[in-house]
Amino acid sequence: MANYLKPVVRQARTYLPSQSPLTNWGKPVSSLETIKYRPFPRYDGLKARRGVGYTTTPSKPNKKGFIYFAQVFNSEASGAIFETAGRKNPNGQPWIAGRKTASKEYSHSNNPDAGRQFIHSMPELYRTPRKANQSGRPSHKMDGRAIFRAWAETYGKVTPQIIKAMESAKIKFDTGKRAA
C-alpha cells in the first residue's frame, strides 16, 4: 500500500504554498518567554510540506467499528490548519462582542472579521463531490486544500490498487481456518 500512497503525498506537497497565504501568519512570535498560552502556529512552507506523510498501520476501531488501514496526514500544525480552515465555518467562527467565554465555539480574536479574512486569504477548499445515493447526513470531513485535493485527483488510480493489495494480502495470509 505504501507504494500507492507515495504519489498522493508527493502531489499534496505541491499544493502547499511556500509562503504564508496570510501576511502576518508567517511572522515569528516576538517574545515567547512572556506568553502564558500556546500561540497560533506560525506558517512555514518547508515544514508544512515535510509534515505531509502516510501510515499503513491500522487505526483503532471507531464508534461504529470501522478501521482505517491507511492514512495520509499533515503532522505540522500550520499545514493541518491550511488544509482544513473554513471546513466547518466557511466565514470563520462566530464572534460575540464584549463576551468572554472559555468556549471554543466562539472566536477569541479582538478582530470580529479575523476568521473570515483568514479563510478568504487562502485558496478555495476542494469539495469532495457528494453521491446522489449517499446515505446519512452530508459531511465536509473529506474537504481540504492539499491532501484531500491530491487524493481526489488520484482516487481513480490509487483506490483500486489499494483494494487489490488488501485482497491479495488477505488471500496470502488467510489459511481458511477460523477460530471457534
C-alpha positions as CSV (number, residue, x, y, z in Angstrom):
1,M,0.0,0.0,0.0
2,A,2.9,2.4,0.7
3,N,3.8,2.4,-3.0
4,Y,0.3,3.6,-3.9
5,L,0.2,6.3,-1.2
6,K,3.5,7.9,-2.1
7,P,2.2,9.7,-5.2
8,V,-0.7,11.1,-3.2
9,V,1.8,12.5,-0.6
10,R,4.0,14.0,-3.4
11,Q,1.0,15.6,-5.1
12,A,-0.3,17.0,-1.8
13,R,3.0,18.6,-1.0
14,T,2.9,20.6,-4.3
15,Y,-0.4,22.2,-3.2
16,L,1.1,23.7,0.0
17,P,2.4,27.2,-0.7
18,S,6.0,28.1,0.1
19,Q,5.0,31.5,1.5
20,S,2.3,32.2,4.1
21,P,-1.1,32.8,2.3
22,L,-1.8,35.4,5.0
23,T,0.5,38.4,5.5
24,N,1.3,38.0,9.2
25,W,0.9,34.2,9.6
26,G,4.5,33.6,8.6
27,K,5.9,36.1,11.1
28,P,7.5,34.7,14.3
29,V,6.1,35.5,17.7
30,S,8.2,38.3,19.2
31,S,8.8,37.0,22.7
32,L,7.7,33.5,23.7
33,E,9.1,33.9,27.2
34,T,6.3,36.3,28.2
35,I,3.4,34.4,26.7
36,K,1.5,32.2,29.1
37,Y,-0.6,30.5,26.3
38,R,0.2,28.5,23.2
39,P,0.4,31.0,20.3
40,F,-1.2,30.4,17.0
41,P,1.3,28.2,15.0
42,R,3.5,30.2,12.5
43,Y,3.3,29.1,8.9
44,D,6.5,27.7,7.4
45,G,6.0,26.2,3.9
46,L,9.0,23.9,4.2
47,K,7.8,22.4,7.5
48,A,4.3,22.2,6.3
49,R,5.4,20.2,3.2
50,R,7.6,17.9,5.3
51,G,4.7,17.3,7.6
52,V,2.7,15.5,4.9
53,G,3.1,11.8,5.3
54,Y,1.3,8.5,5.4
55,T,0.9,5.4,7.6
56,T,-0.2,1.9,6.8
57,T,-0.7,1.0,10.4
58,P,-4.3,0.1,11.1
59,S,-6.2,2.5,13.3
60,K,-8.2,1.6,16.4
61,P,-11.9,0.9,15.6
62,N,-14.1,4.0,15.7
63,K,-17.6,4.1,17.4
64,K,-19.1,2.1,14.5
65,G,-16.3,-0.4,14.4
66,F,-14.6,0.8,11.2
67,I,-10.8,0.7,10.9
68,Y,-8.6,2.8,8.6
69,F,-5.8,0.7,7.1
70,A,-4.0,3.6,5.6
71,Q,-4.0,7.3,6.4
72,V,-2.5,10.4,4.7
73,F,-1.9,13.2,7.2
74,N,-0.1,16.5,7.9
75,S,1.7,16.3,11.3
76,E,2.7,20.0,11.2
77,A,0.0,22.2,12.9
78,S,0.2,25.1,10.3
79,G,-0.1,22.6,7.4
80,A,-3.2,21.0,9.1
81,I,-4.7,24.4,9.6
82,F,-4.1,25.3,6.0
83,E,-5.7,22.0,4.9
84,T,-8.9,22.3,6.9
85,A,-9.5,26.0,7.8
86,G,-13.1,27.0,6.9
87,R,-14.4,23.5,6.6
88,K,-16.8,23.8,9.5
89,N,-17.5,27.6,9.4
90,P,-16.8,29.0,5.9
91,N,-16.8,32.5,7.3
92,G,-14.9,31.8,10.5
93,Q,-16.2,31.2,14.0
94,P,-19.0,33.5,15.3
95,W,-17.8,36.5,17.3
96,I,-19.7,37.9,20.2
97,A,-18.8,41.5,21.2
98,G,-17.7,42.0,24.8
99,R,-18.3,38.4,25.8
100,K,-15.5,36.5,27.5
101,T,-16.0,32.7,27.3
102,A,-13.8,29.7,27.5
103,S,-15.9,28.0,24.8
104,K,-14.0,27.0,21.6
105,E,-17.3,27.7,19.7
106,Y,-16.6,31.4,19.5
107,S,-13.7,33.5,18.2
108,H,-11.4,35.0,20.8
109,S,-9.8,37.4,18.5
110,N,-10.0,41.2,19.0
111,N,-10.9,41.5,15.3
112,P,-14.5,40.4,14.6
113,D,-13.6,39.7,10.9
114,A,-10.4,37.7,11.7
115,G,-11.9,34.3,10.8
116,R,-13.4,35.5,7.5
117,Q,-10.2,37.3,6.5
118,F,-8.1,34.3,7.3
119,I,-10.2,31.8,5.4
120,H,-10.7,34.1,2.4
121,S,-7.0,34.8,2.1
122,M,-6.3,31.1,1.3
123,P,-7.0,29.1,-1.8
124,E,-10.5,27.6,-2.2
125,L,-11.4,24.4,-0.3
126,Y,-11.6,21.4,-2.6
127,R,-15.1,20.0,-2.0
128,T,-15.4,16.2,-2.5
129,P,-18.3,15.5,-4.8
130,R,-21.3,14.1,-3.0
131,K,-23.0,11.0,-4.4
132,A,-26.7,11.2,-5.1
133,N,-27.4,7.9,-3.3
134,Q,-25.1,8.6,-0.3
135,S,-26.9,7.8,2.9
136,G,-26.6,9.8,6.1
137,R,-26.0,13.5,6.8
138,P,-23.7,15.3,4.4
139,S,-20.2,15.9,5.9
140,H,-17.3,18.2,4.9
141,K,-14.7,15.9,6.5
142,M,-13.4,15.0,3.1
143,D,-12.9,18.6,2.0
144,G,-9.4,20.2,2.0
145,R,-6.8,22.2,0.2
146,A,-3.9,19.9,-0.3
147,I,-4.3,16.3,0.9
148,F,-7.9,15.8,0.0
149,R,-7.4,17.5,-3.3
150,A,-4.5,15.2,-4.1
151,W,-6.5,12.2,-3.0
152,A,-9.5,13.2,-5.2
153,E,-7.2,13.7,-8.2
154,T,-5.5,10.3,-7.8
155,Y,-8.6,8.5,-6.5
156,G,-9.3,6.6,-9.7
157,K,-5.8,5.2,-9.8
158,V,-4.9,4.7,-6.1
159,T,-8.1,3.3,-4.5
160,P,-8.5,0.2,-6.8
161,Q,-4.8,-0.5,-6.3
162,I,-5.0,-0.3,-2.5
163,I,-8.1,-2.6,-2.5
164,K,-6.3,-5.0,-4.8
165,A,-3.3,-5.0,-2.4
166,M,-5.5,-5.6,0.6
167,E,-7.3,-8.5,-1.1
168,S,-4.1,-10.2,-2.2
169,A,-2.7,-9.8,1.3
170,K,-5.9,-11.4,2.7
171,I,-5.6,-14.3,0.3
172,K,-1.9,-14.7,1.1
173,F,-2.4,-14.8,4.9
174,D,-5.8,-16.4,5.1
175,T,-5.5,-20.0,5.9
176,G,-9.2,-20.7,5.7
177,K,-9.4,-21.7,9.3
178,R,-11.5,-19.7,11.6
179,A,-11.2,-19.6,15.4
180,A,-14.2,-21.2,17.1
